[in-house]
Amino acid sequence: MTKWSAADLPDMSGRTVVVTGASGGIGLITARELARVGAKVVLAVRTVRRGRTAAGLIPGRTEVRELDVSDLGSVRRFAAEWTGGIDVLINNAGIMDVPLTRTADGFESQMATNYLGPFALTNLLLPHITDRVVSVSSQLHRMGSPQLEDLNGQNRPYKAMDAYNDSKLNLVLFSTELQRRLTASGSPVRSVVAHPGIAATNLAGHSAAGKVTSALRFLFNDAEHGALPSLFAATQDIPGNSYVGPGGFGSLKGHPRIRRPATAGLDTATAARLWTLTARLTGTG
């Protein structure tokens, strides 16, 4: 099996890529590697100061713009201020296993950051997107439930990892329905999903899951390898609705290849219902 790596990235000169959550971790590596091969990379970040520091580490063309994907007001401002085309949108920003908090819009923070915000951002930017949308999910979507009767988690006890798993399953379902809609409209734009396997980043460094990852680091991807599925999904000629992850056992680590998401993530009826509910909740789509 060919071991695809960042050395295999094509020339991206003349192309514009937006990467959310690009001030650190996998997002920063993704932005760095795309800029290295010629793309103009827009780092869409919650804290501009951190974004500028990150951009200073990246050789190539970069721009830093403020975006808090958990805040619909911020998402709307970002989209309204955008002019010109976007070749690739990478919905990378995410949080994991955090205490219960509500956003300014009243949304549970993990659902807002990992799913509702990316849903709204993608729909608002879609008229500008010419190539593809990459949604960064997680293998833990396999343990999620879409919770269609209580999408915002207001009527059940809060369990942080359950909320994370649910948000990542919803992101896969969103990608499935987005591709169906793109295909039905005759659009050439593709919607694909990437996941980093189990990557040793600071995403879950505060949690029990993060402590296990740290202790068993040799079994999992480092951040450089964790970024490869996003880079592969953003640049390779793959079909819409592809699910890209590490090629090793259990898709925990290794070089990227096309895998298969959970069957629940390909349920078109659930995906369509979820889209309708989310569009109503966010006022987009």
C-alpha positions as CSV (number, residue, x, y, z in Angstrom):
1,M,0.0,0.0,0.0
2,T,1.3,3.5,-0.9
3,K,2.1,5.5,2.2
4,W,0.8,8.9,1.2
5,S,2.4,11.8,3.0
6,A,2.6,15.6,2.9
7,A,5.5,15.1,0.5
8,D,2.9,14.0,-2.0
9,L,0.8,17.2,-1.9
10,P,0.1,18.7,-5.3
11,D,1.0,22.2,-6.3
12,M,-1.8,24.4,-4.8
13,S,-0.7,27.7,-6.4
14,G,-3.6,30.0,-7.1
15,R,-5.9,28.2,-4.8
16,T,-7.5,29.6,-1.6
17,V,-8.2,27.4,1.4
18,V,-10.0,28.4,4.6
19,V,-9.0,26.4,7.7
20,T,-11.0,26.9,10.9
21,G,-9.2,26.4,14.2
22,A,-5.8,26.9,12.6
23,S,-3.9,28.5,15.4
24,G,-2.7,25.2,16.8
25,G,-2.7,21.4,16.6
26,I,-3.8,19.6,13.4
27,G,-5.3,22.8,12.0
28,L,-2.0,24.7,12.2
29,I,-0.2,21.8,10.5
30,T,-2.8,21.6,7.8
31,A,-2.5,25.3,7.1
32,R,1.3,25.1,7.1
33,E,1.5,22.3,4.7
34,L,-1.1,23.8,2.3
35,A,0.7,27.1,2.3
36,R,4.0,25.3,1.7
37,V,2.8,24.0,-1.6
38,G,1.5,27.4,-2.8
39,A,-2.1,27.8,-1.5
40,K,-3.3,31.0,0.0
41,V,-4.4,29.9,3.4
42,V,-6.9,31.8,5.5
43,L,-6.5,31.0,9.2
44,A,-10.0,31.4,10.6
45,V,-9.4,31.6,14.4
46,R,-11.2,32.6,17.6
47,T,-8.2,34.6,18.9
48,V,-6.6,36.8,16.3
49,R,-3.4,37.2,18.3
50,R,-2.8,33.5,18.5
51,G,-3.7,33.3,14.8
52,R,-1.0,35.8,13.9
53,T,1.5,34.0,16.0
54,A,0.7,30.8,14.1
55,A,0.8,32.5,10.8
56,G,4.3,33.7,11.6
57,L,5.4,30.1,11.7
58,I,4.1,29.4,8.2
59,P,6.1,30.1,5.1
60,G,3.9,31.1,2.3
61,R,0.8,33.2,1.8
62,T,-1.5,33.4,4.8
63,E,-4.2,35.7,6.1
64,V,-5.7,35.7,9.6
65,R,-9.4,36.4,10.2
66,E,-11.5,36.3,13.3
67,L,-14.0,33.5,13.6
68,D,-15.6,31.8,16.6
69,V,-17.5,28.9,15.1
70,S,-19.5,28.5,18.3
71,D,-21.0,31.9,17.9
72,L,-23.5,32.4,15.1
73,G,-23.0,36.1,15.2
74,S,-19.3,35.6,14.5
75,V,-20.1,33.0,11.8
76,R,-22.4,35.4,10.1
77,R,-19.9,38.3,10.2
78,F,-17.2,36.1,8.8
79,A,-19.4,35.0,5.9
80,A,-20.8,38.5,5.2
81,E,-17.3,40.0,4.9
82,W,-16.1,37.3,2.5
83,T,-15.5,38.3,-1.1
84,G,-14.0,36.2,-3.9
85,G,-13.8,32.4,-4.2
86,I,-12.9,29.6,-1.8
87,D,-11.5,26.5,-3.4
88,V,-11.5,24.4,-0.1
89,L,-13.2,25.0,3.2
90,I,-11.8,22.8,6.0
91,N,-14.1,22.7,9.0
92,N,-11.3,21.8,11.5
93,A,-12.2,23.7,14.7
94,G,-13.4,21.6,17.5
95,I,-13.5,21.0,21.3
96,M,-13.8,17.8,23.2
97,D,-14.9,16.5,26.6
98,V,-15.6,19.9,28.3
99,P,-17.9,20.8,31.2
100,L,-21.4,21.9,30.3
101,T,-21.5,25.5,29.1
102,R,-24.0,27.3,26.8
103,T,-23.0,29.7,24.1
104,A,-24.4,33.2,23.5
105,D,-27.0,31.5,21.3
106,G,-28.0,29.1,24.0
107,F,-26.4,26.1,22.4
108,E,-24.4,23.4,24.3
109,S,-20.8,24.3,23.5
110,Q,-19.6,21.1,22.0
111,M,-22.6,20.8,19.7
112,A,-22.2,24.5,18.7
113,T,-18.5,24.3,18.0
114,N,-18.3,20.8,16.4
115,Y,-21.5,20.8,14.4
116,L,-23.9,23.7,14.5
117,G,-21.2,26.3,13.7
118,P,-19.7,24.4,10.8
119,F,-23.2,23.7,9.4
120,A,-24.0,27.4,9.4
121,L,-20.6,28.5,8.1
122,T,-20.6,26.0,5.3
123,N,-24.1,27.0,4.1
124,L,-23.3,30.7,4.3
125,L,-20.0,30.3,2.4
126,L,-21.3,27.7,-0.1
127,P,-21.9,30.3,-2.9
128,H,-18.2,31.0,-2.8
129,I,-16.9,27.4,-2.6
130,T,-15.7,26.0,-5.9
131,D,-14.1,22.6,-5.1
132,R,-14.9,21.0,-1.8
133,V,-15.8,21.1,1.9
134,V,-13.8,18.9,4.3
135,S,-15.4,18.2,7.6
136,V,-13.1,16.9,10.3
137,S,-14.9,14.3,12.4
138,S,-13.7,11.6,14.7
139,Q,-13.8,7.8,15.0
140,L,-15.9,8.4,18.1
141,H,-18.8,9.3,15.9
142,R,-19.4,5.6,15.9
143,M,-20.5,5.9,19.5
144,G,-22.8,8.8,18.9
145,S,-26.6,9.3,18.5
146,P,-28.1,12.2,16.5
147,Q,-30.7,12.9,19.3
148,L,-33.2,14.4,16.8
149,E,-35.8,15.0,19.6
150,D,-33.3,16.9,21.7
151,L,-30.6,18.2,19.4
152,N,-29.4,20.9,21.8
153,G,-29.2,18.6,24.9
154,Q,-31.7,20.5,27.0
155,N,-33.8,17.6,28.2
156,R,-31.3,15.0,29.3
157,P,-28.4,14.8,31.7
158,Y,-25.2,16.2,30.3
159,K,-22.4,13.7,29.7
160,A,-19.4,15.4,28.1
161,M,-18.1,12.5,26.0
162,D,-21.6,11.6,24.8
163,A,-22.1,15.2,23.7
164,Y,-18.8,15.1,21.8
165,N,-19.6,11.7,20.1
166,D,-23.1,13.0,19.1
167,S,-21.7,16.2,17.6
168,K,-19.2,14.3,15.5
169,L,-21.8,11.9,14.2
170,N,-24.0,14.9,13.3
171,L,-21.1,16.3,11.3
172,V,-20.8,13.0,9.3
173,L,-24.6,13.1,8.7
174,F,-24.3,16.8,7.6
175,S,-21.6,15.9,5.1
176,T,-23.8,13.1,3.8
177,E,-26.8,15.3,3.3
178,L,-24.7,18.2,1.9
179,Q,-23.3,15.8,-0.8
180,R,-26.8,14.6,-1.7
181,R,-27.9,18.2,-2.1
182,L,-24.9,19.2,-4.1
183,T,-25.3,16.2,-6.4
184,A,-29.1,16.9,-6.9
185,S,-28.3,20.5,-7.8
186,G,-25.7,19.5,-10.4
187,S,-22.9,21.2,-8.4
188,P,-19.3,20.0,-8.9
189,V,-18.5,20.8,-5.3
190,R,-17.7,17.8,-3.1
191,S,-18.4,17.2,0.5
192,V,-16.0,14.8,2.3
193,V,-15.1,13.8,5.8
194,A,-11.6,13.3,7.4
195,H,-10.6,12.1,10.8
196,P,-7.2,12.0,12.4
197,G,-7.4,8.7,14.1
198,I,-6.3,9.0,17.7
199,A,-3.8,11.9,17.5
200,A,-1.7,13.1,20.3
201,T,-2.8,16.8,20.4
202,N,-4.0,19.2,23.1
203,L,-7.6,18.7,22.1
204,A,-8.3,16.3,24.9
205,G,-5.2,16.9,27.0
206,H,-7.3,17.9,30.0
207,S,-9.6,14.8,29.9
208,A,-9.3,11.2,30.9
209,A,-9.2,10.3,27.2
210,G,-6.2,12.7,26.8
211,K,-4.3,11.1,29.7
212,V,-4.8,7.6,28.1
213,T,-3.6,8.9,24.8
214,S,-0.5,10.4,26.4
215,A,0.3,7.2,28.2
216,L,-0.1,5.1,25.1
217,R,1.3,7.6,22.7
218,F,3.3,4.9,20.8
219,L,0.0,3.3,19.7
220,F,-1.4,6.5,18.1
221,N,-0.7,9.2,15.5
222,D,1.4,12.2,16.3
223,A,-0.1,15.5,15.2
224,E,1.9,15.6,12.0
225,H,0.4,12.3,10.9
226,G,-3.0,13.3,12.4
227,A,-3.1,16.1,9.8
228,L,-2.6,13.8,6.9
229,P,-6.2,12.7,6.4
230,S,-7.3,16.4,6.3
231,L,-4.6,17.1,3.7
232,F,-5.5,14.1,1.6
233,A,-9.2,14.9,1.7
234,A,-8.5,18.5,0.8
235,T,-6.3,17.8,-2.2
236,Q,-6.8,14.4,-3.7
237,D,-9.2,13.5,-6.5
238,I,-11.6,11.5,-4.4
239,P,-15.4,11.0,-4.7
240,G,-17.9,13.1,-2.8
241,N,-19.0,11.5,0.5
242,S,-15.5,9.9,1.0
243,Y,-14.4,9.3,4.6
244,V,-10.7,9.6,4.9
245,G,-8.7,8.3,7.9
246,P,-5.5,6.5,8.9
247,G,-5.0,3.2,7.2
248,G,-3.8,1.3,10.2
249,F,-5.6,-1.1,12.5
250,G,-8.9,0.4,13.7
251,S,-8.0,3.5,11.7
252,L,-6.1,4.7,14.9
253,K,-2.9,5.6,13.2
254,G,-1.0,5.4,9.9
255,H,-1.1,7.0,6.5
256,P,-4.4,8.1,5.0
257,R,-6.8,6.1,2.9
258,I,-10.5,6.1,2.2
259,R,-12.3,4.2,4.9
260,R,-16.0,3.8,5.7
261,P,-17.9,5.7,8.4
262,A,-20.5,4.2,10.8
263,T,-23.6,3.0,9.0
264,A,-25.5,5.6,11.1
265,G,-23.5,8.3,9.4
266,L,-24.8,7.3,6.0
267,D,-28.5,7.1,7.0
268,T,-30.0,9.5,4.4
269,A,-33.4,9.8,6.1
270,T,-31.8,10.7,9.4
271,A,-29.4,13.1,7.6
272,A,-32.3,14.9,5.9
273,R,-34.3,15.2,9.1
274,L,-31.2,16.5,11.0
275,W,-30.6,19.1,8.3
276,T,-34.1,20.4,8.6
277,L,-33.8,20.7,12.4
278,T,-30.4,22.3,12.2
279,A,-31.5,24.8,9.6
280,R,-34.3,25.8,11.8
281,L,-32.1,26.0,14.9
282,T,-29.4,28.1,13.2
283,G,-31.4,30.1,10.7
284,T,-29.2,28.8,7.9
285,G,-29.4,26.1,5.2
